[in-house]
Amino acid sequence: MKLELQLKLKQTLAPQLIQSLKMLQMPVLKLEQKLRQELSTNPLLEEVEPIEDASDEDNSPTLSDEDPKMDPKMDRIDWDYYLGDDADDYTFKRMREHVEDKQRDVPSTERTLYEHLLEQLSFLKLTDEEVSVGEFIIGNIDDNGYLTVSVEEMAELLKIDKEAVQSVLDRIKKFDPPGVGALNLQESLLSQLGEKGLEGSLAYRIIEECFDCLDRKSHLQVSKILGTTPERVQEAMDLIKTLSPKPTAGRFDPAAIPIVPDLIVEKVGDEYLVFHNDKNVPQLRVNSAYRSLLKKGSGTATDTRKYIREKLEQARWLLNAVNQRRSTMIKVMTAIVEEQKEFFEKGADFLKPLIMEDIASIVEMNVATISRVSNDKYVQTPLGVYEIKYFFNTGLPKEGGEQLVKRSVKQKLEEIIKSEDPSSPFSDQEIHKRLQAEGISIARRTVTKYREELKILPARFRKRVVKENG
C-alpha cells in the first residue's frame, strides 16, 4: 500500500451546460411545467403579465449577459447593474405575441374499465363469495381487456374450487365490451363472434380450427382444410376483420395529450419567418423585492445574503438555459426551412433528402444538439403541424443523378399496390420492376422491407376472389 499524487485531465459538464441540454430536450409543455415548478421553489423568480407593446426596446443588461457584479466592500449584489431604476426592464420576454388560441382542454375518460366491469358485476344476483371472486377476476384484467392469470391460478390463490371461479368468469365474459375476460386473442375473437350469435359459423370455425396457421395459409388453402369455397372463406375473413383484437380499443384509453407546437413558421411576403410558440410559457423575471435585502449590506444577516445569492445564481442559470433553448431552436428551424424551401412552397412531394449532419454544419452546432431540437417537438407550418424530425430524410438514388426521400418511395409503393388487380396482386418482384421503370433504383429486398414497414400483407394474402357475373 502507498500514497501518491496524480494529475489528470478530465472533461466534465458544467452545471449550466447540463441544465441547458435538459431544457433543449424538453417539449414546450414540459418546459411550461418546469418553469412553474421553479417559480414555486425559487423566491427570486416571479411571473409577469405579457408585454403589450413589443416595440419597447429592452436595453438594460440581463442576467444572461455576464456573471453577477459583486461589490467586494459591501459583499452584496449591485442590483442597479441588473435592474436599473425600473425593475420591470428585466423580463423574460416573448419573441412572439400573436399565435394560435389556447389549446382546447381534452376531457378525460369518465370511468375506467375496472369501474365499468364492477358496475356490471353489481347488477348480477351473486353471493358474497361470488362477488369477491368477481372482483378478484376483474382486478386481473388488463387495460386491453385480457385476463392475465389462469382459472387454476386464481382458484389456488383464493383457495376455492376452480369450477366456482370458472362459473363467475363465464358471466364476466358476457359483459360489455364483447371479448373481455379472455386469456388470449383466439378466445376473445370466439367470444365476440358468440356475442353476435355466430357460433358454428364459418368465421367461428376458421378461428377455432385454423387460427394458428392463418398467417401462413391463403384463402384457397383454408377453404380446402374446411371443405368449402375460397369465396366463402373470403367473406368469413372480411367478417373476422371487423372484430377487435383488443376488446377495449378506443373505449377506455387515457385522454389524448394535445400536440402543442414548439415553433411556428409563417410566410410573410416572400419570406418564411420562424417564431417560438411560448404563449402559454410563463414570462419570468427576478423579484425586485429582494433587492432591498441585499442593498442593506451588513444590515442583512450573512445567511440571508448567502441564500439569496444562491437563488439568484439558480435563476440566472435557468433564464440563460431558456433563452439559449429559444435561440437554438429558432436557428435550427430557420436552417431547415431554408433547405426545404420547395416543400414549403410546393408541398410534401418536394421534400428533399436532408440529414442532421447537413443542418449541424450550416448552424455550426453538434449533431447531438440538432437531435435534441428535433426529438419529440413539433412545428406549425402553413401546410399543417409536423414533427421536426419529419424534415430529415436519407436519400435513395434515381436515374439522372437525382435523389428521392424514402418517404416518397414508400408513397409510390403504396400507389402501385392500390392500382393492382385484387384478383392478381403484384408480387414484390413485380413492384420492384415497376419502381425500376420509374427510375427508382432499389433492391427487391428493400421493397419487401418498405412493404412490411407500411404493414401491407404479401401478395398471396392480398389476393381476393372476384365473383363472375352470371
N, C-alpha and C positions, 0 to 999 in steps of 0.2 A: 504494500500500500504506500502511496506517495501523494503529495500535494504539488500541483503545478499550475501555472497560469498559461492561458492560451488566448490568442487574439483571432477572432473570426469575423468575416464579413457576412452579414445575413440580411436578406431583403425582407422587410416586413411592411404590412399595410398600415398606414396611419389611421387612427380612428375616424378622422374626417373623410378619408377616401372610402373606408368601409361603409360609412353612412351614405355617402354619395352613390355608391354602387347599389346599395339596397334601395334607395329612393328611385334610382333609374329603372330598377326591375319592377316597381310597383305600378299596376294599372291605376287609373285615376280614382276609382272607387276606394282602393286600398290606401292611396295617398290621402284622400279625404279623412279616412278613419285614423290614419297615423297622425295627421296634424291635429285632429280633435283630441286624440289621446295626449299629445304633447301639451295642448292647451290646458288640459286638466291636471297635468303634473308639473308644469313649469310656470311659476307665478310671473316670470318676466315676459311671458308671451300673452298677447291679447288679440282678440279678433276685432276687426274694424269693418264698418259698412263699406260697400263698394264705392269707389270714387266716381262721381257722376261726370266730372269734367276731365276727360282723359288727356286734354291738351295741356294741362298744367305740367310743367317740367319739374322733375324731382332732381334738383342739383345738389342736394345735401349728400355727404358721404354716407355709405351704408356699411353695415356690419360685414358685408361680403367683400369690401374693398381691401381692408387690411386688418391686422390684429388690433385689439383694443389698445387705445393710447392711455397709458397709466401715468399719473403724476407721482413720481417717486417720493416727493416730500410729504404729500398728504396721504399716500398709499390708497388712492381712490381712482375711479374711472372718470375721465373727463367727458361727462355726458354731453356737454355743449359741442364736443367734436363730432358726436354722432347725430344729435337731435337738434342742435341749434336752439333758437328761441321757441320754435314751434315743433312739438313732439310729433305732430301729425305728418311732418315731412317725410319721416322714415316709415315706409309701409312696404308690405309685400304686395306690389301692385299686380293687377291683371294685365295681360297683354291684349285681351280681347273681352269686350263687354257685351256685344250683341251676338249671342249664339242661340242655339235652339232652346225651346222651352224646356222646363224641367221634365225629366222622365216621369211618366205616369207610374204611380205605385202599383206593383203587381200583387194582387190578392193572394194570400196563402191558401192552401187547401183547407177545407172546412174540418175535415177529420182524417185520421189515419186509417190504414187498412185494419189495424188491430181494433180500433174503436168500431169500425164498420162491421166486422165479424162478431164482436162481442154483442153489439146491438141485436144482430140476428139470432145469436145464441139465446138471448133473454126472451125471445118470442117462443122458444120451444118449451114444452112441458117436460122438464127434466128433474131428476132427484138432485139433492145437494152434491152427492158424489159425482154424478154425471156432469153437473155444472163445473165442478173443479177439474174434471178430466177435459172438458171442452175448453176451458180457459188455458189449460196447460198445452193443449194441441195448438190453439190459436197463437199462443206465445212462441211456438216453434215454427211458425210460418213466416218465411222471409218476405222482403219487400216485393219480390216478383210473384208471390202467391204460392210458392212451393214449400212443402213440408220438409224440414231439414233433418228430422230423425225418424227412424222406422217405428212401426207399431210395437215391435218386440222391445225396442229400447225404451219406449215410453211406458210400456207395461212393467218393465223391470224397475224403472225409476219410481213409478207410482205404487209399485208393489200390489198390482191388481192383475186380473186375467186379461190377456191380450184381446179376448173376444169383447170385453167391456170397452176397451179403448177403440177397437175397430167399429163397434156399434155407434159410438159418438162421432168418430171420424167420418163414417158414411153419411151422417146427417150434415156435417160441416161441408162435405164435398158438394152438397146441393145448394150451398149458399151462393149468393152473388159476391164476386163475379164468377161466371162459369169457369170451371177448371181449377178453382182454388183448392188447396189442400192436397194436391197430387205430389207424389215423390219424384216424378220425372216428367219430361216432355211428352213421352208416349202416353202416359197415364192421363196427363192433362188434356191432350187432344181428344182422347177417347171420351173423357168426361164431358168435354164441350160438345162433342157430337151427340152424346147421350142426352144432354140438356135440350138439343134440337129435335129429339125423337128419332135420331138416325142410327140407333143401334141395329146392327145387322146389315146396314147399307154397304155399298161397295167402298165408300170412303172409310167407313169403320173397319172393314176387312183389310184395306190397304195399310192402315195404321197398325192394326193388330197383328197382321201376318207378314208384312213386308217392310216394317219401319226401319229395321237395321240395314236394309240394302237399298233404300230409296235413293241414296246419294250415288249409287253405283249402277242402278238399273234404269233403262229407258222405259217409256210408256209401253212400248211393244213387249219388252221383256217382262214387265209387271203383268201385262194382260195375259201372257202365256202362263205365268205362275198361278194366276187366279182364275184362269179359264174364261176369259171374257175378251172384249174387243178393245183395241187401243183408243177408239173414240170414247168409250165409257170410262176408261181409266183417265183420260184427259179431263172429262167432265168432273170426275171424282176429285182429281188433283186440284182443279180450279176451286172446288168447294173447300178442300183442305187449306188452301192458301188464304181463305177468309178467316180462319181460326187464328187465335193469338198465341204465339209461343210463350208469352208472359201474360198470365191471366189478368194481372193488374195494370197492364200497359196503358198509360195515359190517364189513369183514374186517380191514383194516389201518389203521383210524382210530386216531389217538393216544388215549391214555386220557382219558376224560372227566374234567373238573375238577368236583369236587363243589361244590354250592352251599351255602355257609355263610351263614346269615342274619346280618346286622349287628345286627338288632333283634328283640326278641321281644315280642309283645303277648299278654297273658293276662287272662282275666276273673277278677276277684277280687270276689265278691259281685255287686253291680250295676255295678261299675266296671271299665273296661279300663285296665290298667297297662302302661306301656312300659318295657322293660328293655334295656340294652345287652348284646349277646352277646359278652362278651370272655373267655369261659372259657379259650380257647387263646392269648389275648394275654398276653405276659409282664407281670407286675407289676414295676414299676421303682421304684427309689429311688436316692438319692445314696449312694455308698460312703463310709461314715464313716471309713474308714482314712486318707483324705486330710485329715481334719480336723486331725490332729496336725501334718501338714506345714505347713499354713497358720498354725496357732497358734504355731509356733515363731518367727514373726516374722522378725527379722533372721537367725535361725539357719538359715533355709531360703534357698537360692540364689534370686536375683532371677528368673532364667529359669524355675526350677521353679514359683515362685509365679505368674508370668505364665501359664505353660502351664496350671496348674490352674484359674486364674480363667477362662481362655478355655473350657476344657472344662466348667466349672460353668455358664457362660453358655449354652453349647450345650445342656447338659442341661436348664436352666431353660426355654429356648425349646421344646425337644422335648416336655417334660411339659406345658407350657402348651398346646401345639398339640393334644396327645392329649386333654387334659381338655376343651378347647374343642370338639373334634370330638364327643366323647361328649355333652356337654350340648346342643349344637346339634342333633344327630340326634334325641335324645330329645324335645326341644322341638318340632321339626318333625313327628315322627311322632305325638306326642300331639295336635297340632292336626289332623292328618289323621284320626286315629281319631275325634275329636270331630265333625268334619264328615261323616264317612262312618259314623256310628253305625248307621244302618239296615243297611248292608252287613254289619257285624259281628254284628248281631242276627238278620237275616233271610236273608242270602245274597247271591250275586252279582247277582241280578235287581234288587236295590235299590241298586246302585251309582249314585250321583247325579253330575251334571256338576260338575266341580271343576277349576280351573286353578291353576297355581303362583302366579299373582298373588294369588289369594284367601288362600293359606296365608302368603305373604310379608307380606300386610297384617296377618294375625292375630298372627304371631310377631314382627312389626316387623323383618324382615330383607329383604335384597335378593333379587330373584327369582333371580339367579345363584347365590346360596347355596342356595336351595331346589333348584335344578337339580343342584348338586353333591351334595347329600344324596341325591337320587333316582337319580342315574345309576349303573348297574351295582351297585346294592345291593338286598338282599332283606330281607324281614321275615317272621318266622314268626308266624302267627296261629292261632286255634282252627279256622279254615276251611282252613288249608294255608299253604304258602310262596308269597309273591307278591313280584314286583319292586315296589319302592316307586312306580315310575312308573305302575304299574297303576291306582293310585287317582286319577290325573289324567286327566280326560276332558273334551273340549269337548261342549257340549250341542246337540241338534237340537230344533227346535220341535215341539210336539204340540198337538193341539186341546185347548182348555181352559186354555191358558197354561202347561202343564207342559213339561218338557224331558226328553229321553231322551239317554243317552250313546251315542256312535257304536257302541260295542261291543254294546250291546243291539239296535241297529238291524241290525247285521251278523248277530247271532244270529237275529233274526226273519227276515231274508232267507234264511238257511240253512234254517230251519224250513219256509218256503214252498217252497223248491226240493226239499226232501226229501219233501214231501207231493204233489208233482206226479206226473202220469201219465207214466212213462218214454217211452211211445209218442207223447205230445204234451206236451213240456216247456213251461214258461212262458217267454215272451219277457221281455225287460227291461221292456217297456211293461206287460205283464200283472202282473209283480211290482210295478211302480210303483203300479198301480191297487189291488192288494191291500194294500199298505202304507198308501195313502191311506185305504182303507176302515177301517183300524185307527187312523186319526187321526195317522199318521206322515207329516208333510209334508216330503218331499224331492224334488229334481228327478230326472227319469228318468236323466240322465247320471250322477247320484250313485249310482243303483242299479247302473249299469254299472261305475262306479269301485269300489264296495264288492265287487261280484261278482268283479272281477279281483283285488282285494286278497286275497280268500278263495281265489283260484286255482280258481274254478269256471268251467267252459267255457261258451260261449254255447249257446243252446237247440238250434241245429242239430247241435252236437256231443254234446249230452246225449241226443239222441233215440235210442231203441233200438227195434228191430223186435221185436214181440211175436208169437210163433207162435200161430196159431189151432188149437184142439183139433179133432181130427177131420180 
